[in-house]
Amino acid sequence: MPPRVALATARAAWGLDPDEPALLAALAEAGVEAEPQAWDDPDADWAAFDLVVLRSTWDYAERRAAFLDWAERVEAATTLANPLEVVRANTDKRYLATLAAAGVPVVDTAFFAPGEEVVLPEHGEAVVKPAVSAGSRDTLRTWPGERERPLALAERLHAEGRTVMVQPYVASVDERGESALFYLDGAFSHTVAKGPILPPGADVIDGLHAAEDLAAREATEAERAVADAALDVLDADGLLYARVDLVDAADGTPEVLEVELTEPSLFLRYAEGSVERFARAIAAHARERARR
């Protein structure tokens, strides 16, 4: 029997992952029986799969506890990629403090739990969002010195029991965007340039994720070094997939904006051969589980 793989999505995100059709075709070519399956489908039989690969579970942020409970049930029944312990740590962006403490260059980030006073930068623009977030939802780019909108957002998030994070807006993003570096099965795969997605003065995102302007890009040696260091600190070197988003600091050196180890878009269509590489990696993991 061919190994069976579920590409975990969400009912709200069904059919929205542009990488999914090509990946399903590549998995079939690799001898894997794969299908999308919504994590929030109460009738799903996760034990019927040799491997469950987290892909477009993009609505977890507003109900993280339920999502982690689901991931725990899946891991008890079969193999989950990436694993539960990685998902639990990575779905809260307070891991950025771990990276900073280890000496990895990270965009300056402050966290404010419910009940704590949110402090905004006195000068320049800032980004305010929840520490558990995805798709740039509930994210606001402020004007210099602005207080009313960001503090109202922070007050709402605190009322919902969510920790708020505040970062300075990195000016280089408006010109160069972000560099997203991708690793498949522990090996560097490709890089994609992501254009700016937070126009100044715009309201918070309405929908699963913000629209993105994407293009292929070659990573610099400095970007590779920072991304490798971040994955090393987070013990993420050998995972099925990883994505490190970097921006340029004022002096041009790369800094970590975030490390995506749970449900990152992989933008496989921007790198020749990446779909097949990912399919081979999934097939190997699924066959390993099937042999147990």
C-alpha positions in Angstrom: 0.0 0.0 0.0 1.3 3.5 -0.8 1.9 5.7 2.3 -1.0 8.1 3.0 -0.4 11.8 3.7 -2.7 14.5 4.9 -1.9 18.1 3.9 -3.5 19.9 6.9 -5.5 22.9 6.0 -8.5 24.7 7.5 -12.1 24.9 6.4 -11.7 28.6 6.0 -8.6 28.1 3.9 -9.8 25.2 1.7 -8.3 25.4 -1.7 -6.5 28.7 -1.1 -2.9 27.4 -0.9 -1.4 28.0 -4.4 1.3 25.4 -3.8 -1.2 22.6 -3.1 -2.1 21.4 -6.6 1.5 21.0 -7.8 2.5 19.4 -4.5 -0.4 16.9 -4.7 0.7 16.0 -8.3 4.4 15.6 -7.2 3.4 13.4 -4.3 1.3 11.2 -6.6 4.4 10.9 -8.9 6.5 10.0 -5.8 4.1 7.1 -5.0 2.3 8.9 -2.1 -1.5 9.0 -1.7 -2.1 12.5 -0.4 -5.1 14.7 0.2 -6.0 18.0 1.9 -7.7 17.6 5.2 -9.1 20.4 7.4 -7.7 20.4 10.9 -11.0 21.7 12.2 -13.1 18.9 10.6 -14.5 17.0 13.6 -15.0 13.9 11.4 -11.4 13.6 10.2 -9.7 10.3 10.9 -6.1 11.3 11.5 -4.9 7.8 12.4 -5.7 6.8 8.9 -2.6 8.7 7.6 1.0 7.8 7.9 2.0 11.5 8.1 0.1 14.8 8.6 1.9 17.8 7.2 0.9 21.2 8.5 0.3 23.4 5.5 -2.5 26.0 5.3 -3.9 26.0 8.9 -3.9 29.7 8.6 -6.8 30.4 11.1 -5.2 28.9 14.2 -4.1 32.2 15.8 -7.4 33.2 17.2 -7.9 29.7 18.8 -4.4 28.5 19.5 -5.4 26.4 22.5 -7.8 24.4 20.3 -5.2 24.1 17.6 -2.6 22.8 20.0 -5.1 20.3 21.5 -5.7 19.1 18.0 -2.0 18.8 17.2 -1.5 16.8 20.4 -4.3 14.3 19.3 -2.8 14.0 15.9 0.7 13.3 17.2 -0.7 10.6 19.5 -2.3 8.9 16.5 0.4 9.3 13.8 3.4 11.5 12.8 2.9 15.3 12.7 5.3 17.5 10.7 6.5 19.7 12.1 6.2 18.1 15.5 4.0 19.2 18.3 6.8 20.6 20.5 8.0 22.7 17.6 4.4 23.9 16.9 3.8 24.8 20.5 6.9 26.9 20.8 6.7 28.5 17.3 3.1 29.7 17.4 4.0 32.3 20.0 6.4 34.9 18.7 8.0 35.3 22.1 10.6 32.8 20.7 12.1 36.0 19.2 13.4 36.9 22.8 15.1 33.5 22.8 16.9 34.3 19.6 17.9 37.8 20.8 19.2 36.4 24.1 21.4 33.9 22.1 22.9 36.7 20.1 21.0 36.2 16.8 20.2 39.7 15.3 16.5 40.2 15.7 14.2 43.2 15.0 13.9 44.9 18.4 10.7 43.5 19.9 8.8 44.3 23.2 6.0 42.1 24.6 3.2 43.2 26.8 0.9 40.6 28.5 -2.7 41.4 29.4 -2.7 43.9 32.3 0.7 45.4 31.3 1.0 48.9 30.0 1.8 49.0 26.3 4.7 51.3 25.5 5.0 52.7 22.0 8.2 54.2 20.5 8.4 57.9 21.0 9.8 58.4 17.5 9.3 56.8 14.1 6.8 54.3 13.0 5.9 51.1 14.8 4.1 47.8 14.2 1.7 46.5 16.8 0.2 43.0 16.7 -0.5 40.0 18.8 2.3 37.6 19.8 0.2 34.8 18.4 -0.6 35.9 14.9 -0.6 34.8 11.3 -1.2 36.4 7.9 -0.7 39.9 9.3 -4.1 39.8 10.8 -4.7 42.2 13.8 -1.5 44.0 12.7 -1.2 47.8 12.5 1.6 50.0 11.2 1.4 53.3 13.0 2.3 56.9 12.1 5.2 58.5 13.9 3.9 59.6 17.4 0.5 58.0 16.8 -1.2 56.6 19.9 -5.0 56.3 19.5 -5.2 53.5 17.0 -2.4 51.3 18.2 -3.5 51.6 21.9 -7.1 50.8 20.9 -5.8 47.7 19.1 -3.7 46.7 22.1 -6.6 47.2 24.4 -8.8 44.9 22.3 -6.1 42.3 22.1 -5.6 42.4 25.9 -9.3 42.1 26.4 -9.2 38.9 24.4 -6.4 37.6 26.6 -3.7 38.0 24.0 -0.1 39.3 24.5 0.8 42.3 22.4 4.1 42.8 20.7 5.5 46.1 19.5 8.4 46.5 16.9 9.8 49.6 15.2 8.8 49.6 11.5 11.9 48.7 9.5 12.3 51.4 6.9 14.2 49.2 4.4 11.1 47.1 3.9 9.5 49.9 1.8 12.4 49.6 -0.6 13.8 46.1 -0.5 11.0 44.2 1.2 11.7 41.0 3.2 13.8 38.0 2.3 12.2 34.7 3.0 14.7 31.8 3.2 13.3 28.3 2.9 14.7 25.0 4.2 13.3 21.6 3.1 14.2 18.5 5.1 17.0 20.4 6.8 18.6 21.7 3.6 18.5 25.2 2.2 16.1 25.3 -0.8 15.4 28.8 -2.1 14.7 32.4 -1.3 11.7 34.7 -2.1 11.5 38.4 -1.9 8.3 39.7 -0.2 7.3 43.3 -0.9 5.9 45.6 1.8 2.4 44.6 3.0 1.6 47.2 5.6 0.8 50.6 3.9 1.2 53.5 6.3 -2.1 54.4 7.9 -4.0 51.3 6.7 -6.4 49.5 8.9 -5.9 46.0 10.2 -6.1 43.2 7.7 -9.6 41.8 7.0 -9.2 38.2 5.9 -7.0 35.2 6.3 -3.9 36.9 5.1 -2.6 40.1 3.5 -2.0 40.2 -0.3 1.7 39.7 -1.1 4.0 40.9 -3.8 6.5 38.0 -4.4 9.5 37.3 -6.6 12.5 35.0 -6.6 15.7 36.2 -5.0 19.2 35.0 -4.2 20.1 35.0 -0.6 23.3 36.8 0.5 26.0 35.0 2.5 25.0 37.3 5.5 21.4 36.3 5.2 22.2 32.6 5.0 24.4 32.9 8.1 21.7 34.7 10.2 19.0 32.2 9.0 21.2 29.2 9.8 22.0 30.7 13.3 18.3 31.2 14.1 17.4 27.7 13.1 20.3 26.3 15.2 19.2 28.2 18.3 15.6 26.9 17.8 16.8 23.3 17.2 15.1 23.5 13.9 17.9 22.3 11.6 16.4 19.0 10.5 12.7 19.8 10.3 10.7 18.9 7.2 10.3 22.6 6.4 11.4 26.0 7.9 11.1 29.6 6.7 13.2 32.5 8.1 12.0 36.0 7.2 14.7 38.6 7.3 14.8 42.4 6.9 17.8 44.8 6.5 18.6 46.9 9.6 19.6 50.6 9.2 23.3 49.5 8.6 22.3 47.0 5.9 22.8 43.9 8.0 20.1 41.2 8.1 17.8 40.8 11.1 15.2 38.1 11.9 11.7 39.3 11.6 10.2 35.9 12.3 10.9 32.2 11.9 8.0 30.2 10.5 8.0 26.5 11.6 4.3 25.8 11.7 2.3 26.6 8.6 4.4 28.8 6.4 3.6 29.4 2.8 6.6 27.9 1.0 6.2 29.7 -2.4 7.4 26.6 -4.2 6.4 27.9 -7.5 9.2 30.5 -7.4 12.0 27.9 -7.3 12.5 25.3 -10.0 12.6 21.8 -8.5 11.4 22.8 -5.0 8.0 21.1 -5.4 9.8 17.8 -6.3 12.3 18.2 -3.4 9.5 18.8 -0.9 7.5 15.9 -2.3 10.5 13.6 -1.9 11.1 14.7 1.6 7.4 14.1 2.5 7.5 10.7 0.9 10.6 9.7 2.9 9.0 10.8 6.2 5.7 9.0 5.3 7.5 5.8 4.4 9.5 5.9 7.6 6.3 6.1 9.6 4.6 3.3 7.5 7.5 0.9 8.3 7.1 1.3 12.1 
